[in-house]
Amino acid sequence: MTDHTGRASLEQGELYAVAREFDELRERITVPGVPSGLPGLVTASQQLATLTGLVKDLSDEVLFRAVDVDPGLDFGPVIDAYTSAAVPAGRAMENYTEAYAQFGFLRRFAEAPDSADLDDARQSAFHVVQERMELVRDNLREVSDALRGAADRLDGTPPRVLAALSRSARPTNSIYRLPVEPPAPGPVRLAYTPAPRHGR
């Protein structure tokens, strides 16, 4: 049987690494205080592309483990961490694309003649960007917190130690699957063979 000792630590490290990537993107996304502080459309496009890639990474992490049929490993806790993190990651995508549409509007009418209606529309677009960017940052923090929390809770007790524990004492958040013990054999019954009857 394959020795999986240390695999839990590797899974924890991967969860922490993905969480850091979401943290890094969050640090690059700022909430502008004034219209002049808005990021350019190129920067916004790059940030959206990065966010899209991170969401794809979550599904790739799930897929990689979902197809693993190693009888000694149970990736349930790890898969649950990534699929749960996909929820706030999806909300971050939704909020960023709402802001992204406003960037396009502002770019389209950047050189249009000023008017009261256009000024109001520009100000409204700016407020939408402010609101959505704040939500994106909150969503990204929720993703990284969820992944980091799952990594913290993942049990790293080695398989050999788990095997020595009683079933009730084994941690529920372990990725190690212990072999199923065969049922204890019952008492051996000796077959009774009656003596043959002799005809009279």
N, C-alpha and C positions, 0 to 999 in steps of 0.2 A: 504494500500500500504506500502511496506517495506521502512523504513527510511534509505537511503543510505548516509546520512551525514557523512563525514569523509572517505568515500571510496576512494576519489581522493588522499587524503594524504597517504593512504595505498599503492595505486598504485605507487605514487611517491617514497615512501620508497623502494618498491620492485625494481624499476628501478635503484635507487641509489645503492642498495645492489648488484645487478647483475653487475653493472659497476665496483664496488669495487673488485669483484672477478676477473674480467679481468685485472684490475690494478695490483692486487697481483701476478697474473701469469706473467705479463709483468716484474715486478720487479725481479722475479726469473730467467728470461731468460736473459742471458748476451751475448754480442758479443765478442768472444775471440780475443785478439790482436795477440797472437802467438799460434802455434799448441798445446803447452803444456797447454794452457788455455781452451782447449775444454772440455766440460762436458763429463762424462762417458756415456756409452750406457744405463746404468741403470737410471741415472738422466734424460737423453733424453727421455727414454721410459715413465718415470713418468710424465714428462712435457707434452708429447704428449697425454697421457691418461687424464690428467687434462684438456687440451684444448678440447679434444673430448667430455668430460663431460660437459664443458661449452657451447659448440655448441648445445648439446642435451638439455641443460637447456633452451636455447632460444626457441627451438621448443616446449618444454613442457609448457613454459609460454604462447605461442600462443595457443596451444591446449586447455589449461585450460580455456582460455577466449573465444575461438571460440565456445565452446559447451555451454557456459552460455547463457541462453535465458531469463534472467531477463528483463522484459519490461522497467524497470526504468534505465537501464545502457546501455551505448554504448561504448564498449571497442575499437572502431576503432582507436583512437589516440594511445592507448597503444599497440595494436597489430601491428600497423604500426611501432612503435619504435623497437619492437623486430624483426620483419621481415627485417627491414632496417639494423639493426645491424648484422643480419645473413650474409650479403654480405661481409663485411670486416672480419668477423669471419671465413667464408669459405676460404677467401684468406689466412688468418693466418694458417689454416689447410694445405692448399696447399703448402705454403712456408715451413712450419715445416716438412712436409713429404719429401720434396725435400732435406732438410738438413739431415733428419733422414736416408735417403738412403746413404748419404755420411758417416755417423757414422758407418753404417754397413760395408761399403767398408773399412774404416780405421781399423775397428776391425778385419776384415778378413785377412788383409795383415799386421797386426801389427808386426808379428814376421817373415815376409818373408825376405829373403836376400835382402840387398840394391842393387839397380841398378838405373841407370840414369832415365829409363822410370818409374820405380816405384816411385822414388822421385818426378818426375814431376806430376804423378797421385795423390800422396798424397798432394802435394802443391795445385793442382787444386781442390781437394776435400775440403781442408781447406778453400780456397777462396769462394767456393760455400756455405759452412756453414756460413762464415762471412756474405755474402750477404743476404742469406735467413733469418738468425737470425735477422738481422737489419730490414728486411721487416716484419718479424713476430711481432717485437716490435711496428713497425709503425701501422700494422693492428690492434693489440690489443688496442693501444691508440685510434684508430679511433672508435673501438667498444664502449669503455667506454665513449668517448666524445659524441657519438651519443645517447647513453642511458641517459647520464647525461643531455644533452641538451633537450631531449624529456621530461624528468622529470621536468626540469625547466619551460618548456612551458606549461605543463599540468595545466589546469585551475582548481582551487579548490573552485570556488564559490558554496555555498550550493544550493541544489535544490530549497528550498523555495525562496531564493533570485533570482535565475534564473527565476522562475515562475513570479516574479513581474516585470521583465525586458521586454521591448518590444522585438519583434523577432529580429530586426536589431541590438539591443544592446547586445544580448546574445553572449558569447564567442564561437568560433568555435572549440576550443580545450578542450572541456569538455566531461567527460564520463557520464554525467547525461542526460538522455533522458526524456524530459517532456511529459506528456500525451497530446495526440492530442485533441485539443479543437473541439467539434462538431460545425458544421456551424450554424450561427445564424438563427433562424427560420424566414421565410419570412412572409409577412403580411397575415393574415387569410382572405380568401375569403369566403363570405357567398354564399352558393349555391342558385341560383335563381330558384324557382319552379313556372312556369306559372300556372295561374288558369285554371282549366279544362274547356273545352268548352262544352257547353250544346247543344245538338242537337235540332234543331227546329222541 
